């Protein structure tokens, strides 16, 4: 039985600020549910579940558990890549990469009530995602990161400045971001930042959350 959104505590999220990515790769090292609860305590309002390697059944079980906790904490819950998984757990949105289902087809699958975010890496992809009706953009990789193999070319902070004028959509900078780079990214036009490994690998996770959240408070 899937979790249902409580309309008393959840409305369309503010697409800005800190966006946590819970990657299944880290599940053997830490409890993703525990990290999600720590995120809620820190004030995080947007989280994504990403599973690039597991079976659909395993991904469903984990996503279902995370989605229930996110609903309790009034955190918007996004599923990476899979429209079917997003629908199965009644997620608040789906995030698609450039090799996933095209945005216009994904919209037919998930309908108009679900958010759709698109990963973009260059100006043309930003323009296309905007024209096709994305709700927000991930843009990067800003810096080098070990989270993903076969990275697209690094765009740097200046890359954010270069695409800011091409779209009115919220932009989340992603890729190797640390607390030290947040203010510069905001000044370049990013509405928020998306982070995985820097949080998931942190020894003192509450302190790291606080450092990332401070520029948005």
N, C-alpha and C positions, 0 to 999 in steps of 0.2 A: 504494500500500500504506500503510495507516494505522499510526500508532505504537501500540504496545501498552504499557499500564501495567506497570511492573515492580513486582511485589508486594513485592520486597525493599526498595524505597525509598519506596513510596507506600502510605499507608493513609488512611482517612477524614481529611480535613484539619480542623484546628482552625479553626472559623469565628469568627475574631476577629482583631484587628490590622489590618494594612495590606492593602488590597485594590486592586490596580492594574487600571485599565481601559485596555486598548490599543485606541484608536479608530482605525479606518482613515482617518479624516479627516486624521490627522497623518502618514500613510505617505509623503506626498510631501516631508515636511520632515525626517523622521528614519527610521531603520530600526527597525521594531517588534521585530524579532528582537534587535537590539543592545540596545534598551531592556529587553527581557525578560531578557537575560543580565545586564545591570546590576542588574535587580531581584533576580535569583538571588544575585548577589554581596552584595547588601544584606540578604539574608535573607527576602525576600518569599516567601510560601507560597501565595498565592491571586491568580490573574490572570484577567481576562475579556477576550475579543476581541469588539469591537463594530464592526459594519459596517452602516450604515444606508442606504448609497447604491449600493454596488457590485453587480455581477452575482453570481449564485450561484456560478458557476465561479470568479470571482476571489476571492470570499469563501472558498471551499473551499481554494484553493491557499494562501492566506495562513494560514488557520486550521490547515491541515495542517502547514505549516512551524512555526508557533508551538507547536502541540501537541507536536510531536516535541522541540523544545527544552525545553518545560515538563516533559516526561517525564524528560529527561536531568537536569534540575535539581530533580526531586521537587517541582514546583510544581503545585498543583491548577489545572486549566484549565477555564474556564467559557466557554460560547458565549452571546452575547446574542441573544435573540429566537427563534432558529431551532432547533427540536427536530431537524429533519432534518439540519441542518449539525452539530449536536452529536453525533448518532449517526454521521454519516459520518466524523468525525475521532476518534471514540471519546473524546469529551471526558468530563470528570469531572462536568459539570453543565451546566445551561442556566439562563439568567436571563431572566425574562419580565416585560414591562411590562403595564400595565392594558389595553392594546389588543391584546395578543398572545393566543395560544391559552390558553383558561382552564386553570387549574392542574390540575383533575381530568382533563381530556382530555390535557393534556401528560404527566401521570403514566402514562396508558395507552400513550402513544407511546414514552416513554423508559424506562419500567420503574422498579423500586424501587432499583436500584443507582446511579442518576444523581441528583445533587443538583439541586434546583429552588429557585432564589431568585426572589423576587417584589418588584418595585418598588412601594412604597406611599407615599401622600402624605397620608393622613388616618387618624383612628382606625378608621373603619369598614373601610377596606381592610386595616389591620393585623389586625383581628379576623377578617376573612374568610380572609385568607391563612393565619392560624394554624389556624383551624378546618379548612381544606381540606388541611392537611398540608405546607405549605412547609417547607423546611429552614433557610432564613434569609430575612431581609427587608432590602431596601434602603429607606431612609426619607429623604425629602427633597422638594424641594431645601432644604437648610439655608440657604444663601446664594445670591445671584445668581451665575449662571455662563453663560459664552458657549458652552459645549459643546453645549447643546441649545436648539432653538427651541421656542416654545409651552410654556414652563415652567408647571408647576402652581404654585399660590401658595406663596411661601416659608414654611417652617415654623419656621425659627430653631432655636437650641439648645433653647429652651423646648419646642419641639414634640417633641423626643426625650424629654424628661422626661414629657410628657403621655401618650405611648403606651407608655412602658417597663412600666407596670403592666398593660398589656393583653395581653402575650404573654411567653412564656418563650423564644421563639426568639431567636437572635442577630440583632442589629440593626446594620446598617452605615449610618452617616450618609453622605449624598452631596450634593454640590452646592456648589461654590465653597469647598471646605475648604482651608485653609492650615495649616502647622505650628503657628501660633499658636493655633488653635482646637481642637486635638486634646484637650488636657487637659480643657477645659470640656465637650466632647462626651462624653468618657469619664465625667466626673462626672455628666452628665445621664443616663447609662445606655447609651450606645452601646457595643457590643462591639468595634466597629471602624469604620474610615472607608474609603470608596471614592473614589479620586482618578484623574482623567485628565489634564486640561490643565495643572495645576500641575507635574506631573512631565514631561509631554511637551513643554512649552514651556520647561522649565528650561535655563539656560545651563550650569550645573554640576549635572548630574543626580545623580551619586553623592552630592554634598553634600545635595541636596534629599531623596533617599531617606533619608539618615542622619537628617535632621531629623524626617521623618515617622515613622521607625521608633523613634526614641529613647524616646517615651512608652510603647511597648509592650515594652520590654526591661528 
